[in-house]
Amino acid sequence: MTTTPIPTGPTGSTGPSKLLIALIAVGGVLLLAIVAIVFLLIGQNSGGGNINAGAQSPTPGISETPATPVAEPADEATDDSGDQGGSNDGGQQAPVDNSVRFTSFSADLNVQCDPTGQAEEKAQPKISWASANAVKVYWTPNKQEANSGNGYEVPKSGNQNDMSASKGPGERYEFPCNHRQTFDTTITLVGANGQKVSKSVTFTDVNWGTGGGDDED
């Protein structure tokens, strides 16, 4: 006798088993895809952090860059002064006054002679000077320009004592007391180029006419 197989449970269960496997496979792929996307995003975020850090690194440079132009004008000024320093050396030499000149000059224009004419020494005028760039200095007892012909050579800086020494041993720079009321003195500086600068002063005997020893000129 022939028996016709009747579909049973196992036959019907074959379809669901395959479907379940397919669903599990699809779910696994999706899970892997999701994991891959998550790692990709994490990797991009990490790379983005490095870029931002790199973007911040120029910031100090930018902040220094404004400082550099601020410093540069000073540097340029220094460089310019340095350039002119060659010219500034020349520039510093140019402002330096190389002319022949008195750096100081003083004189007490009042002299007190002994009105009786009995003093052992005549009154000596007080005078002093200092000079720059002079190669020779002369004085003369008048208002003319002093030179080797009409006067005496003295140091580039000095006073009445040097003027006495310039006249020689035993001689003295002094006021002509009891003979004149005034006495002129000129000091002349001579430069290497022949330039001459003179200063003249007139001393006055404040005791003139108060005694009987004065000559009336």
Secondary structure in CASP SS format (residue, H / E / C, confidence):
PFRMAT SS
TARGET T0000
AUTHOR 0000-0000-0000
METHOD secondary structure of the structure
MODEL  1
M C 1.00
T C 1.00
T C 1.00
T C 1.00
P C 1.00
I C 1.00
P C 1.00
T C 1.00
G H 1.00
P H 1.00
T H 1.00
G H 1.00
S H 1.00
T H 1.00
G H 1.00
P H 1.00
S H 1.00
K H 1.00
L H 1.00
L H 1.00
I H 1.00
A H 1.00
L H 1.00
I H 1.00
A H 1.00
V H 1.00
G H 1.00
G H 1.00
V H 1.00
L H 1.00
L H 1.00
L H 1.00
A H 1.00
I H 1.00
V H 1.00
A H 1.00
I H 1.00
V H 1.00
F H 1.00
L H 1.00
L H 1.00
I H 1.00
G H 1.00
Q H 1.00
N H 1.00
S H 1.00
G H 1.00
G H 1.00
G H 1.00
N H 1.00
I H 1.00
N H 1.00
A H 1.00
G H 1.00
A H 1.00
Q H 1.00
S C 1.00
P H 1.00
T H 1.00
P H 1.00
G H 1.00
I H 1.00
S H 1.00
E H 1.00
T H 1.00
P H 1.00
A H 1.00
T H 1.00
P H 1.00
V H 1.00
A H 1.00
E H 1.00
P H 1.00
A H 1.00
D H 1.00
E H 1.00
A H 1.00
T H 1.00
D H 1.00
D H 1.00
S H 1.00
G H 1.00
D H 1.00
Q H 1.00
G H 1.00
G H 1.00
S H 1.00
N H 1.00
D H 1.00
G H 1.00
G H 1.00
Q H 1.00
Q H 1.00
A C 1.00
P C 1.00
V C 1.00
D C 1.00
N C 1.00
S C 1.00
V C 1.00
R E 1.00
F E 1.00
T E 1.00
S E 1.00
F E 1.00
S E 1.00
A E 1.00
D E 1.00
L C 1.00
N E 1.00
V E 1.00
Q C 1.00
C C 1.00
D C 1.00
P C 1.00
T C 1.00
G C 1.00
Q C 1.00
A C 1.00
E C 1.00
E C 1.00
K C 1.00
A C 1.00
Q C 1.00
P C 1.00
K E 1.00
I E 1.00
S E 1.00
W E 1.00
A E 1.00
S E 1.00
A E 1.00
N C 1.00
A E 1.00
V E 1.00
K E 1.00
V E 1.00
Y E 1.00
W E 1.00
T E 1.00
P C 1.00
N C 1.00
K C 1.00
Q C 1.00
E C 1.00
A C 1.00
N C 1.00
S C 1.00
G C 1.00
N C 1.00
G C 1.00
Y E 1.00
E E 1.00
V C 1.00
P C 1.00
K C 1.00
S C 1.00
G E 1.00
N E 1.00
Q H 1.00
N H 1.00
D H 1.00
M H 1.00
S H 1.00
A H 1.00
S H 1.00
K C 1.00
G C 1.00
P C 1.00
G C 1.00
E C 1.00
R C 1.00
Y C 1.00
E C 1.00
F C 1.00
P C 1.00
C C 1.00
N C 1.00
H C 1.00
R C 1.00
Q C 1.00
T E 1.00
F E 1.00
D E 1.00
T E 1.00
T E 1.00
I E 1.00
T E 1.00
L E 1.00
V E 1.00
G E 1.00
A C 1.00
N C 1.00
G C 1.00
Q C 1.00
K E 1.00
V E 1.00
S E 1.00
K E 1.00
S E 1.00
V E 1.00
T E 1.00
F E 1.00
T E 1.00
D E 1.00
V C 1.00
N C 1.00
W C 1.00
G C 1.00
T C 1.00
G C 1.00
G C 1.00
G C 1.00
D C 1.00
D C 1.00
E C 1.00
D C 1.00
END
